């Protein structure tokens, strides 16, 4: 899931449809995990704060990567070239 998030954050400035694709992916993953948790898993592991804290630090880096890739995409003069 983290790789999908990083790819979406990196390339979404050039391809905004990735936001929609990531939304559907994360929604489907949420629903599947919810069904599996309530119907199939008998015992859960110990939940702690490690994974949410790791995710928050990962999001900080993905925002920086998103800005860098967007700068590279939009600074390319051929991106907005309207000649045919």
Buried (B, 14 or more C-beta within 10 A) or exposed (E): EEEBBBBBBBBBBBEEEBEEBBEEBBEEEEEEEEEEEEEEEEEEEEEEEEEEEEEEEBEEEBEEEBEEBBEEBEEEEEEEEEEE
